[in-house]
Amino acid sequence: MDTLQQVGLPVLGIVAAAAVTFYVVSFSELREKSLNRDWDDDGDNEGFKSSLSSRERRAR
């Protein structure tokens, strides 16, 4: 049991640190992409391009 704690606890800490780092980097990249999208807006306030709904596609 003592050996398991000596090995398991540091491994668990490393995994937890890796998970936190992954989420921090992911969220910072998402925020950066969002800001770039807002800054790159050319004044075209078209929004999303409309597409056929699934019902309209099935009707065709």
PALUMLO-974076 format. One record per residue (C-alpha): residue number from 1; y, z, x. Coordinates in nm, 3 decimals. Layout:
residues N
<r><k>NUM</k><py>Y</py><pz>Z</pz><px>X</px></r>
...
This chain:
residues 60
<r><k>1</k><py>0.000</py><pz>0.000</pz><px>0.000</px></r>
<r><k>2</k><py>0.237</py><pz>0.081</pz><px>0.285</px></r>
<r><k>3</k><py>0.175</py><pz>-0.256</pz><px>0.452</px></r>
<r><k>4</k><py>0.239</py><pz>-0.435</pz><px>0.123</px></r>
<r><k>5</k><py>0.576</py><pz>-0.263</pz><px>0.092</px></r>
<r><k>6</k><py>0.667</py><pz>-0.337</pz><px>0.453</px></r>
<r><k>7</k><py>0.595</py><pz>-0.708</pz><px>0.408</px></r>
<r><k>8</k><py>0.668</py><pz>-0.758</pz><px>0.039</px></r>
<r><k>9</k><py>1.011</py><pz>-0.598</pz><px>0.022</px></r>
<r><k>10</k><py>1.172</py><pz>-0.818</pz><px>0.291</px></r>
<r><k>11</k><py>1.010</py><pz>-1.129</pz><px>0.143</px></r>
<r><k>12</k><py>1.141</py><pz>-1.033</pz><px>-0.201</px></r>
<r><k>13</k><py>1.488</py><pz>-0.984</pz><px>-0.054</px></r>
<r><k>14</k><py>1.480</py><pz>-1.325</pz><px>0.112</px></r>
<r><k>15</k><py>1.369</py><pz>-1.492</pz><px>-0.212</px></r>
<r><k>16</k><py>1.644</py><pz>-1.313</pz><px>-0.406</px></r>
<r><k>17</k><py>1.908</py><pz>-1.417</pz><px>-0.151</px></r>
<r><k>18</k><py>1.787</py><pz>-1.778</pz><px>-0.166</px></r>
<r><k>19</k><py>1.805</py><pz>-1.777</pz><px>-0.547</px></r>
<r><k>20</k><py>2.159</py><pz>-1.637</pz><px>-0.546</px></r>
<r><k>21</k><py>2.268</py><pz>-1.893</pz><px>-0.286</px></r>
<r><k>22</k><py>2.115</py><pz>-2.176</pz><px>-0.488</px></r>
<r><k>23</k><py>2.299</py><pz>-2.076</pz><px>-0.806</px></r>
<r><k>24</k><py>2.631</py><pz>-2.023</pz><px>-0.627</px></r>
<r><k>25</k><py>2.613</py><pz>-2.367</pz><px>-0.465</px></r>
<r><k>26</k><py>2.502</py><pz>-2.533</pz><px>-0.789</px></r>
<r><k>27</k><py>2.784</py><pz>-2.383</pz><px>-0.994</px></r>
<r><k>28</k><py>3.045</py><pz>-2.463</pz><px>-0.729</px></r>
<r><k>29</k><py>2.929</py><pz>-2.826</pz><px>-0.722</px></r>
<r><k>30</k><py>2.944</py><pz>-2.845</pz><px>-1.102</px></r>
<r><k>31</k><py>3.295</py><pz>-2.702</pz><px>-1.099</px></r>
<r><k>32</k><py>3.399</py><pz>-2.948</pz><px>-0.828</px></r>
<r><k>33</k><py>3.260</py><pz>-3.243</pz><px>-1.025</px></r>
<r><k>34</k><py>3.440</py><pz>-3.122</pz><px>-1.336</px></r>
<r><k>35</k><py>3.770</py><pz>-3.092</pz><px>-1.153</px></r>
<r><k>36</k><py>3.728</py><pz>-3.434</pz><px>-0.991</px></r>
<r><k>37</k><py>3.657</py><pz>-3.589</pz><px>-1.330</px></r>
<r><k>38</k><py>3.977</py><pz>-3.438</pz><px>-1.472</px></r>
<r><k>39</k><py>4.185</py><pz>-3.551</pz><px>-1.174</px></r>
<r><k>40</k><py>4.041</py><pz>-3.901</pz><px>-1.170</px></r>
<r><k>41</k><py>4.140</py><pz>-3.958</pz><px>-1.533</px></r>
<r><k>42</k><py>4.355</py><pz>-4.271</pz><px>-1.548</px></r>
<r><k>43</k><py>4.518</py><pz>-4.175</pz><px>-1.875</px></r>
<r><k>44</k><py>4.247</py><pz>-4.347</pz><px>-2.073</px></r>
<r><k>45</k><py>4.187</py><pz>-4.094</pz><px>-2.344</px></r>
<r><k>46</k><py>3.892</py><pz>-4.278</pz><px>-2.488</px></r>
<r><k>47</k><py>3.658</py><pz>-3.985</pz><px>-2.452</px></r>
<r><k>48</k><py>3.292</py><pz>-4.058</pz><px>-2.483</px></r>
<r><k>49</k><py>3.184</py><pz>-4.407</pz><px>-2.571</px></r>
<r><k>50</k><py>3.026</py><pz>-4.405</pz><px>-2.911</px></r>
<r><k>51</k><py>2.669</py><pz>-4.519</pz><px>-2.933</px></r>
<r><k>52</k><py>2.436</py><pz>-4.576</pz><px>-3.220</px></r>
<r><k>53</k><py>2.285</py><pz>-4.266</pz><px>-3.368</px></r>
<r><k>54</k><py>1.911</py><pz>-4.235</pz><px>-3.364</px></r>
<r><k>55</k><py>1.896</py><pz>-4.315</pz><px>-3.736</px></r>
<r><k>56</k><py>2.096</py><pz>-4.634</pz><px>-3.685</px></r>
<r><k>57</k><py>1.868</py><pz>-4.736</pz><px>-3.398</px></r>
<r><k>58</k><py>1.558</py><pz>-4.679</pz><px>-3.608</px></r>
<r><k>59</k><py>1.706</py><pz>-4.880</pz><px>-3.896</px></r>
<r><k>60</k><py>1.737</py><pz>-5.186</pz><px>-3.671</px></r>
